[in-house]
Amino acid sequence: MRIENALHELRGPDLQERRSQEVKRRQAPKSNDVVELSKTAQSVGSQSVSPSDLNAVSDVRQPRIDAVKQRVAEGFYDRPEVREAIADAVLDSGVVEGVRQEARQVGEARSEIENVPEVREDRVEQALRRLASNFYDSANARVETANRILENIVG
């Protein structure tokens, strides 16, 4: 979501954006257009980029970031109409619905956890029976216990 798009009602689209929209409209693909990527282009697209490569590239967004910082310093975002436009953009983006769904899932998980007893008597009884029968003294039980401990430590 881009917040500046939510502010168009206040500022209107800037000249560069209007030009960009016009170019996109003119370059709309026709039904018989075909796009083919060369082997070289495909290989470039599959290459990974390292963090050092990213650090070497200048941040093309820096002017935009500086402009937003200036607006924050000037109190632009403190205006009620700007807050309302941003809130509308957030609601329209669908982000809130995703958060609602996650919150609902967390609530359901909490309800399920509340139904699980703190002490599982059946497991305690099983462990006591195994102790009495020397189950844990076998080589297989030791190996299995060690493997499970390692899985929990390592992941």
N, CA and C atoms as a LAMMPS dump frame, in Angstrom:
ITEM: TIMESTEP
0
ITEM: NUMBER OF ATOMS
465
ITEM: BOX BOUNDS ff ff ff
-5.0000000000000000e+02 5.0000000000000000e+02
-5.0000000000000000e+02 5.0000000000000000e+02
-5.0000000000000000e+02 5.0000000000000000e+02
ITEM: ATOMS id mol type element x y z
1 1 1 N 0.839 -1.165 0
2 1 2 C 0 0 0
3 1 3 C 0.888 1.233 0
4 2 1 N 0.547 2.194 -0.799
5 2 2 C 1.302 3.434 -0.845
6 2 3 C 0.426 4.541 -0.283
7 3 1 N 0.885 5.158 0.791
8 3 2 C 0.1 6.174 1.479
9 3 3 C -0.134 7.377 0.593
10 4 1 N 0.861 7.748 -0.228
11 4 2 C 0.67 8.948 -1.032
12 4 3 C -0.523 8.81 -1.97
13 5 1 N -0.866 7.57 -2.368
14 5 2 C -2.036 7.376 -3.219
15 5 3 C -3.322 7.725 -2.481
16 6 1 N -3.316 7.574 -1.168
17 6 2 C -4.498 7.901 -0.385
18 6 3 C -4.7 9.398 -0.279
19 7 1 N -3.673 10.146 -0.556
20 7 2 C -3.753 11.588 -0.396
21 7 3 C -4.125 12.314 -1.685
22 8 1 N -4.435 11.592 -2.73
23 8 2 C -4.771 12.218 -4.008
24 8 3 C -5.987 13.124 -3.884
25 9 1 N -6.914 12.751 -3.012
26 9 2 C -8.098 13.582 -2.845
27 9 3 C -7.708 14.951 -2.31
28 10 1 N -6.625 14.991 -1.536
29 10 2 C -6.196 16.262 -0.959
30 10 3 C -5.319 17.049 -1.923
31 11 1 N -4.389 16.339 -2.592
32 11 2 C -3.402 17.015 -3.422
33 11 3 C -3.665 16.846 -4.9
34 12 1 N -4.311 15.764 -5.279
35 12 2 C -4.464 15.444 -6.691
36 12 3 C -3.205 14.769 -7.189
37 13 1 N -3.288 13.986 -8.256
38 13 2 C -2.095 13.301 -8.773
39 13 3 C -1.08 14.302 -9.302
40 14 1 N 0.182 14.012 -9.082
41 14 2 C 1.206 14.931 -9.572
42 14 3 C 1.431 14.719 -11.066
43 15 1 N 2.151 15.646 -11.67
44 15 2 C 2.355 15.644 -13.115
45 15 3 C 3.034 14.363 -13.581
46 16 1 N 4.042 13.933 -12.848
47 16 2 C 4.773 12.727 -13.256
48 16 3 C 3.855 11.513 -13.262
49 17 1 N 2.993 11.414 -12.271
50 17 2 C 2.081 10.272 -12.214
51 17 3 C 1.07 10.329 -13.358
52 18 1 N 0.567 11.517 -13.666
53 18 2 C -0.368 11.637 -14.792
54 18 3 C 0.295 11.217 -16.098
55 19 1 N 1.57 11.617 -16.266
56 19 2 C 2.304 11.201 -17.469
57 19 3 C 2.467 9.69 -17.501
58 20 1 N 2.811 9.13 -16.35
59 20 2 C 3.006 7.687 -16.268
60 20 3 C 1.726 6.941 -16.626
61 21 1 N 0.598 7.427 -16.128
62 21 2 C -0.672 6.792 -16.439
63 21 3 C -0.989 6.886 -17.933
64 22 1 N -0.673 8.013 -18.521
65 22 2 C -0.905 8.198 -19.953
66 22 3 C -0.043 7.248 -20.77
67 23 1 N 1.221 7.102 -20.384
68 23 2 C 2.127 6.185 -21.092
69 23 3 C 1.611 4.761 -20.969
70 24 1 N 1.189 4.363 -19.776
71 24 2 C 0.655 3.009 -19.59
72 24 3 C -0.566 2.784 -20.463
73 25 1 N -1.426 3.804 -20.538
74 25 2 C -2.635 3.667 -21.341
75 25 3 C -2.277 3.486 -22.805
76 26 1 N -1.3 4.254 -23.293
77 26 2 C -0.899 4.165 -24.701
78 26 3 C -0.189 2.859 -25.016
79 27 1 N 0.497 2.299 -24.014
80 27 2 C 1.276 1.09 -24.252
81 27 3 C 0.514 -0.178 -23.898
82 28 1 N -0.765 -0.068 -23.714
83 28 2 C -1.559 -1.251 -23.389
84 28 3 C -1.374 -2.294 -24.484
85 29 1 N -1.069 -3.545 -24.1
86 29 2 C -0.801 -4.563 -25.119
87 29 3 C -2.038 -4.895 -25.951
88 30 1 N -1.81 -5.131 -27.201
89 30 2 C -2.884 -5.566 -28.093
90 30 3 C -2.967 -7.085 -28.003
91 31 1 N -4.075 -7.628 -28.429
92 31 2 C -4.292 -9.061 -28.276
93 31 3 C -3.283 -9.899 -29.056
94 32 1 N -2.678 -9.359 -30.115
95 32 2 C -1.735 -10.159 -30.894
96 32 3 C -0.276 -9.867 -30.515
97 33 1 N -0.042 -9.058 -29.473
98 33 2 C 1.322 -8.788 -29.025
99 33 3 C 1.913 -10.027 -28.368
100 34 1 N 3.216 -10.215 -28.542
101 34 2 C 3.918 -11.352 -27.957
102 34 3 C 5.183 -10.832 -27.287
103 35 1 N 5.471 -11.346 -26.133
104 35 2 C 6.696 -10.975 -25.419
105 35 3 C 7.569 -12.205 -25.316
106 36 1 N 8.824 -12.071 -25.714
107 36 2 C 9.775 -13.172 -25.597
108 36 3 C 11.007 -12.658 -24.89
109 37 1 N 11.526 -13.456 -23.957
110 37 2 C 12.748 -13.101 -23.243
111 37 3 C 13.906 -13.928 -23.793
112 38 1 N 15.002 -13.261 -24.046
113 38 2 C 16.181 -13.97 -24.536
114 38 3 C 16.758 -14.839 -23.423
115 39 1 N 17.619 -15.784 -23.804
116 39 2 C 18.288 -16.638 -22.826
117 39 3 C 19.094 -15.789 -21.848
118 40 1 N 19.729 -14.748 -22.361
119 40 2 C 20.529 -13.868 -21.506
120 40 3 C 19.649 -13.185 -20.471
121 41 1 N 18.511 -12.676 -20.91
122 41 2 C 17.594 -12.008 -19.98
123 41 3 C 17.056 -12.986 -18.944
124 42 1 N 16.78 -14.202 -19.374
125 42 2 C 16.287 -15.207 -18.44
126 42 3 C 17.344 -15.56 -17.412
127 43 1 N 18.602 -15.662 -17.845
128 43 2 C 19.663 -16.005 -16.901
129 43 3 C 19.907 -14.865 -15.921
130 44 1 N 19.8 -13.626 -16.391
131 44 2 C 19.963 -12.48 -15.496
132 44 3 C 18.844 -12.482 -14.455
133 45 1 N 17.641 -12.814 -14.874
134 45 2 C 16.508 -12.838 -13.956
135 45 3 C 16.616 -13.909 -12.895
136 46 1 N 17.357 -14.972 -13.17
137 46 2 C 17.468 -16.048 -12.198
138 46 3 C 18.646 -15.875 -11.252
139 47 1 N 19.464 -14.855 -11.471
140 47 2 C 20.621 -14.642 -10.604
141 47 3 C 20.169 -14.057 -9.278
142 48 1 N 20.866 -14.476 -8.21
143 48 2 C 20.532 -13.931 -6.901
144 48 3 C 21.35 -12.67 -6.647
145 49 1 N 20.831 -11.829 -5.779
146 49 2 C 21.481 -10.571 -5.448
147 49 3 C 21.949 -10.647 -4.001
148 50 1 N 23.197 -10.333 -3.767
149 50 2 C 23.74 -10.385 -2.412
150 50 3 C 23.483 -9.067 -1.701
151 51 1 N 23.52 -9.082 -0.373
152 51 2 C 23.334 -7.838 0.38
153 51 3 C 24.372 -6.77 0.009
154 52 1 N 25.607 -7.182 -0.305
155 52 2 C 26.616 -6.193 -0.675
156 52 3 C 26.26 -5.543 -2.016
157 53 1 N 25.641 -6.317 -2.932
158 53 2 C 25.181 -5.743 -4.202
159 53 3 C 24.111 -4.683 -3.947
160 54 1 N 23.203 -4.971 -3.032
161 54 2 C 22.14 -4.025 -2.727
162 54 3 C 22.688 -2.76 -2.079
163 55 1 N 23.689 -2.925 -1.216
164 55 2 C 24.276 -1.759 -0.561
165 55 3 C 25.013 -0.865 -1.55
166 56 1 N 25.487 -1.447 -2.644
167 56 2 C 26.234 -0.673 -3.634
168 56 3 C 25.315 0.197 -4.492
169 57 1 N 24.026 -0.136 -4.538
170 57 2 C 23.071 0.61 -5.351
171 57 3 C 22.527 1.778 -4.527
172 58 1 N 22.483 2.948 -5.141
173 58 2 C 21.948 4.094 -4.417
174 58 3 C 20.449 3.909 -4.208
175 59 1 N 19.964 4.45 -3.132
176 59 2 C 18.547 4.318 -2.817
177 59 3 C 17.761 5.362 -3.607
178 60 1 N 17.068 4.906 -4.641
179 60 2 C 16.326 5.817 -5.505
180 60 3 C 15.105 6.397 -4.801
181 61 1 N 14.744 5.834 -3.668
182 61 2 C 13.593 6.329 -2.933
183 61 3 C 13.963 7.425 -1.941
184 62 1 N 15.234 7.703 -1.787
185 62 2 C 15.659 8.657 -0.773
186 62 3 C 14.981 10.02 -0.902
187 63 1 N 14.831 10.59 -2.106
188 63 2 C 14.106 11.868 -2.188
189 63 3 C 12.684 11.775 -1.647
190 64 1 N 12.026 10.644 -1.934
191 64 2 C 10.652 10.454 -1.438
192 64 3 C 10.653 10.335 0.081
193 65 1 N 11.622 9.612 0.62
194 65 2 C 11.731 9.456 2.073
195 65 3 C 11.971 10.817 2.723
196 66 1 N 12.849 11.599 2.13
197 66 2 C 13.138 12.937 2.66
198 66 3 C 11.888 13.814 2.637
199 67 1 N 11.106 13.7 1.571
200 67 2 C 9.877 14.499 1.47
201 67 3 C 8.883 14.108 2.564
202 68 1 N 8.756 12.808 2.828
203 68 2 C 7.842 12.355 3.88
204 68 3 C 8.341 12.824 5.243
205 69 1 N 9.646 12.745 5.481
206 69 2 C 10.201 13.229 6.753
207 69 3 C 9.894 14.709 6.948
208 70 1 N 10.007 15.471 5.875
209 70 2 C 9.728 16.899 5.959
210 70 3 C 8.255 17.129 6.298
211 71 1 N 7.376 16.358 5.673
212 71 2 C 5.938 16.5 5.952
213 71 3 C 5.635 16.162 7.408
214 72 1 N 6.293 15.117 7.917
215 72 2 C 6.089 14.753 9.323
216 72 3 C 6.542 15.905 10.212
217 73 1 N 7.72 16.46 9.92
218 73 2 C 8.249 17.568 10.717
219 73 3 C 7.328 18.786 10.658
220 74 1 N 6.702 19.016 9.522
221 74 2 C 5.814 20.172 9.353
222 74 3 C 4.41 19.927 9.907
223 75 1 N 4.12 18.69 10.307
224 75 2 C 2.807 18.382 10.859
225 75 3 C 1.746 18.093 9.817
226 76 1 N 2.15 17.822 8.58
227 76 2 C 1.196 17.559 7.503
228 76 3 C 0.257 16.402 7.862
229 77 1 N 0.808 15.35 8.456
230 77 2 C 0.014 14.161 8.757
231 77 3 C -0.814 14.307 10.025
232 78 1 N -0.704 15.454 10.704
233 78 2 C -1.508 15.698 11.893
234 78 3 C -2.892 16.258 11.547
235 79 1 N -3.098 16.632 10.319
236 79 2 C -4.379 17.196 9.896
237 79 3 C -5.435 16.093 9.84
238 80 1 N -6.641 16.369 10.341
239 80 2 C -7.699 15.343 10.377
240 80 3 C -8.024 14.768 8.998
241 81 1 N -8.055 15.607 7.962
242 81 2 C -8.418 15.094 6.633
243 81 3 C -7.335 14.156 6.083
244 82 1 N -6.082 14.406 6.446
245 82 2 C -4.996 13.524 6.004
246 82 3 C -5.079 12.2 6.745
247 83 1 N -5.307 12.274 8.04
248 83 2 C -5.461 11.033 8.827
249 83 3 C -6.617 10.198 8.292
250 84 1 N -7.711 10.871 7.958
251 84 2 C -8.872 10.16 7.441
252 84 3 C -8.558 9.5 6.094
253 85 1 N -7.838 10.209 5.234
254 85 2 C -7.478 9.635 3.93
255 85 3 C -6.558 8.43 4.108
256 86 1 N -5.628 8.522 5.031
257 86 2 C -4.721 7.387 5.29
258 86 3 C -5.498 6.212 5.861
259 87 1 N -6.39 6.48 6.803
260 87 2 C -7.198 5.414 7.393
261 87 3 C -8.048 4.731 6.328
262 88 1 N -8.638 5.517 5.436
263 88 2 C -9.439 4.937 4.348
264 88 3 C -8.576 4.051 3.454
265 89 1 N -7.359 4.512 3.158
266 89 2 C -6.465 3.726 2.307
267 89 3 C -6.092 2.412 2.982
268 90 1 N -5.854 2.452 4.279
269 90 2 C -5.518 1.227 5.01
270 90 3 C -6.7 0.268 4.98
271 91 1 N -7.886 0.775 5.237
272 91 2 C -9.076 -0.08 5.223
273 91 3 C -9.344 -0.654 3.836
274 92 1 N -9.175 0.178 2.801
275 92 2 C -9.414 -0.276 1.427
276 92 3 C -8.376 -1.283 0.958
277 93 1 N -7.188 -1.278 1.552
278 93 2 C -6.106 -2.159 1.101
279 93 3 C -6.335 -3.62 1.467
280 94 1 N -7.219 -3.884 2.421
281 94 2 C -7.461 -5.262 2.831
282 94 3 C -6.544 -5.732 3.942
283 95 1 N -5.606 -4.905 4.355
284 95 2 C -4.666 -5.287 5.408
285 95 3 C -5.405 -5.576 6.703
286 96 1 N -6.391 -4.753 7.008
287 96 2 C -7.12 -4.902 8.263
288 96 3 C -7.851 -6.234 8.293
289 97 1 N -8.412 -6.64 7.171
290 97 2 C -9.128 -7.922 7.136
291 97 3 C -8.181 -9.075 7.434
292 98 1 N -6.966 -9.009 6.904
293 98 2 C -5.978 -10.047 7.202
294 98 3 C -5.645 -10.099 8.676
295 99 1 N -5.518 -8.941 9.284
296 99 2 C -5.234 -8.878 10.721
297 99 3 C -6.416 -9.42 11.511
298 100 1 N -7.628 -9.092 11.071
299 100 2 C -8.822 -9.625 11.747
300 100 3 C -8.843 -11.147 11.707
301 101 1 N -8.527 -11.709 10.552
302 101 2 C -8.526 -13.161 10.428
303 101 3 C -7.479 -13.786 11.335
304 102 1 N -6.294 -13.175 11.384
305 102 2 C -5.245 -13.691 12.265
306 102 3 C -5.667 -13.586 13.723
307 103 1 N -6.288 -12.483 14.1
308 103 2 C -6.75 -12.308 15.482
309 103 3 C -7.808 -13.362 15.826
310 104 1 N -8.677 -13.646 14.869
311 104 2 C -9.696 -14.673 15.072
312 104 3 C -9.036 -16.04 15.292
313 105 1 N -8.008 -16.346 14.489
314 105 2 C -7.301 -17.62 14.641
315 105 3 C -6.595 -17.698 15.992
316 106 1 N -6.003 -16.597 16.423
317 106 2 C -5.338 -16.577 17.734
318 106 3 C -6.364 -16.81 18.833
319 107 1 N -7.518 -16.174 18.721
320 107 2 C -8.577 -16.373 19.712
321 107 3 C -9.037 -17.816 19.773
322 108 1 N -9.195 -18.443 18.609
323 108 2 C -9.608 -19.852 18.567
324 108 3 C -8.539 -20.74 19.187
325 109 1 N -7.273 -20.443 18.898
326 109 2 C -6.175 -21.234 19.476
327 109 3 C -6.152 -21.092 20.994
328 110 1 N -6.372 -19.87 21.473
329 110 2 C -6.407 -19.666 22.929
330 110 3 C -7.528 -20.466 23.564
331 111 1 N -8.689 -20.484 22.922
332 111 2 C -9.813 -21.253 23.454
333 111 3 C -9.469 -22.734 23.524
334 112 1 N -8.822 -23.234 22.485
335 112 2 C -8.434 -24.644 22.468
336 112 3 C -7.401 -24.945 23.546
337 113 1 N -6.459 -24.022 23.737
338 113 2 C -5.42 -24.22 24.755
339 113 3 C -6.034 -24.241 26.146
340 114 1 N -7.052 -23.4 26.379
341 114 2 C -7.7 -23.373 27.684
342 114 3 C -8.351 -24.709 28.019
343 115 1 N -8.723 -25.477 27.01
344 115 2 C -9.368 -26.771 27.235
345 115 3 C -8.374 -27.895 27.478
346 116 1 N -7.093 -27.628 27.277
347 116 2 C -6.077 -28.648 27.511
348 116 3 C -5.68 -28.584 28.983
349 117 1 N -5.745 -29.705 29.692
350 117 2 C -5.387 -29.682 31.119
351 117 3 C -3.89 -29.429 31.301
352 118 1 N -3.533 -28.807 32.453
353 118 2 C -2.128 -28.534 32.721
354 118 3 C -1.335 -29.829 32.864
355 119 1 N -1.933 -30.82 33.505
356 119 2 C -1.273 -32.113 33.671
357 119 3 C -2.114 -33.14 32.938
358 120 1 N -1.471 -33.81 32.013
359 120 2 C -2.178 -34.864 31.278
360 120 3 C -1.979 -36.171 32.025
361 121 1 N -2.992 -36.511 32.789
362 121 2 C -2.929 -37.695 33.65
363 121 3 C -2.628 -38.962 32.855
364 122 1 N -3.171 -39.072 31.643
365 122 2 C -2.937 -40.264 30.842
366 122 3 C -1.455 -40.418 30.501
367 123 1 N -0.763 -39.297 30.209
368 123 2 C 0.663 -39.36 29.883
369 123 3 C 1.496 -39.67 31.126
370 124 1 N 1.065 -39.137 32.271
371 124 2 C 1.777 -39.422 33.523
372 124 3 C 1.671 -40.912 33.843
373 125 1 N 0.471 -41.47 33.702
374 125 2 C 0.276 -42.9 33.959
375 125 3 C 1.111 -43.743 32.998
376 126 1 N 1.168 -43.352 31.725
377 126 2 C 1.976 -44.081 30.736
378 126 3 C 3.45 -44.044 31.119
379 127 1 N 3.96 -42.89 31.532
380 127 2 C 5.362 -42.778 31.928
381 127 3 C 5.648 -43.622 33.162
382 128 1 N 4.738 -43.648 34.124
383 128 2 C 4.928 -44.472 35.331
384 128 3 C 4.969 -45.959 34.983
385 129 1 N 4.081 -46.392 34.072
386 129 2 C 4.081 -47.802 33.645
387 129 3 C 5.407 -48.141 32.956
388 130 1 N 5.889 -47.232 32.103
389 130 2 C 7.151 -47.476 31.399
390 130 3 C 8.323 -47.524 32.369
391 131 1 N 8.302 -46.679 33.37
392 131 2 C 9.368 -46.721 34.374
393 131 3 C 9.364 -48.059 35.107
394 132 1 N 8.168 -48.495 35.487
395 132 2 C 8.049 -49.758 36.23
396 132 3 C 8.511 -50.945 35.396
397 133 1 N 8.342 -50.874 34.081
398 133 2 C 8.729 -52.001 33.222
399 133 3 C 10.137 -51.84 32.644
400 134 1 N 10.897 -50.848 33.136
401 134 2 C 12.268 -50.572 32.658
402 134 3 C 12.326 -50.246 31.162
403 135 1 N 11.248 -49.699 30.646
404 135 2 C 11.176 -49.322 29.232
405 135 3 C 12.284 -48.337 28.868
406 136 1 N 12.543 -47.376 29.741
407 136 2 C 13.518 -46.334 29.439
408 136 3 C 14.961 -46.812 29.56
409 137 1 N 15.185 -48.007 30.044
410 137 2 C 16.538 -48.553 30.159
411 137 3 C 16.989 -49.255 28.876
412 138 1 N 16.109 -49.409 27.9
413 138 2 C 16.487 -50.097 26.67
414 138 3 C 17.31 -49.166 25.773
415 139 1 N 18.132 -49.754 24.916
416 139 2 C 18.976 -48.979 24.008
417 139 3 C 18.117 -48.171 23.033
418 140 1 N 17.045 -48.763 22.545
419 140 2 C 16.158 -48.05 21.612
420 140 3 C 15.544 -46.811 22.253
421 141 1 N 15.117 -46.932 23.496
422 141 2 C 14.513 -45.791 24.191
423 141 3 C 15.536 -44.688 24.392
424 142 1 N 16.763 -45.061 24.724
425 142 2 C 17.817 -44.059 24.913
426 142 3 C 18.115 -43.321 23.603
427 143 1 N 18.221 -44.082 22.513
428 143 2 C 18.502 -43.464 21.209
429 143 3 C 17.349 -42.544 20.805
430 144 1 N 16.141 -43.018 20.977
431 144 2 C 14.971 -42.21 20.624
432 144 3 C 14.905 -40.94 21.47
433 145 1 N 15.178 -41.065 22.761
434 145 2 C 15.186 -39.89 23.646
435 145 3 C 16.25 -38.898 23.206
436 146 1 N 17.447 -39.379 22.907
437 146 2 C 18.529 -38.502 22.46
438 146 3 C 18.166 -37.815 21.145
439 147 1 N 17.569 -38.566 20.221
440 147 2 C 17.162 -37.974 18.94
441 147 3 C 16.125 -36.873 19.125
442 148 1 N 15.163 -37.108 19.997
443 148 2 C 14.115 -36.093 20.215
444 148 3 C 14.691 -34.852 20.894
445 149 1 N 15.628 -35.055 21.815
446 149 2 C 16.261 -33.899 22.462
447 149 3 C 17.013 -33.091 21.417
448 150 1 N 17.766 -33.767 20.548
449 150 2 C 18.505 -33.074 19.502
450 150 3 C 17.578 -32.341 18.537
451 151 1 N 16.475 -32.973 18.185
452 151 2 C 15.51 -32.325 17.288
453 151 3 C 14.962 -31.037 17.908
454 152 1 N 14.702 -31.083 19.214
455 152 2 C 14.189 -29.881 19.879
456 152 3 C 15.244 -28.794 20
457 153 1 N 16.491 -29.197 20.15
458 153 2 C 17.571 -28.208 20.273
459 153 3 C 17.912 -27.622 18.911
460 154 1 N 18.108 -28.499 17.932
461 154 2 C 18.557 -28.076 16.607
462 154 3 C 17.385 -27.538 15.779
463 155 1 N 16.265 -28.186 15.89
464 155 2 C 15.104 -27.706 15.14
465 155 3 C 14.682 -28.549 14.074
